[in-house]
């Protein structure tokens, strides 16, 4: 019930405020929280002077743009930037799984959880984004990460690199900025495949 949730959130925030007063924390962040849940934290935090929510860490990528629905407004207005995890959709947006390929040693080869997000729609969406990147002479990895990085509510984009080669490739695209045309085409693809998993 809502009253119990409010009491629980107040108790958590009160404890965090005590830790701040002791000098043990400066701010705190949320993770995998909903917009509604975050709004509950915002309301309680405002009762404690000097305590702030530093960030929200949720999944965000070309294939998972739930944050755009309403969370973006809360994020901007309450100054709670997103720390986006899985910006390459667990590797799907690299293109390495296209054509039902499962490279040896890849996440898909060893993690059953990722298999839940691989389906016909995700394959079609990845192909569309891959083709768009090629059409504009972009690496699909750079396009996917740049899109996330350029969102107005973004604090940071958390990517995973298993090898130095993967890290080098990601860093090659750190200065890439997407044109309005590419963003528009990304939005067209998103309307066709709004949530594939």
Protein Blocks (a to p, Z undefined) as FASTA:
>chain_A
ZZlmmmmmmmmmmmmmmmmmnopafbdcdehiafklmmmmmmmmmmpghiacfbdcdddd
fklcklmmmmmmmmmmnopacddehklgnolmnopmgghiacehiaklmmmklmmmgcfk
lmmmmmmmmmmmmmnopafklmmmmmmmmpmkbfbdcdddfbfklmmmmmmmmmpccdfk
lmmmmmmmmmmmmblZZ
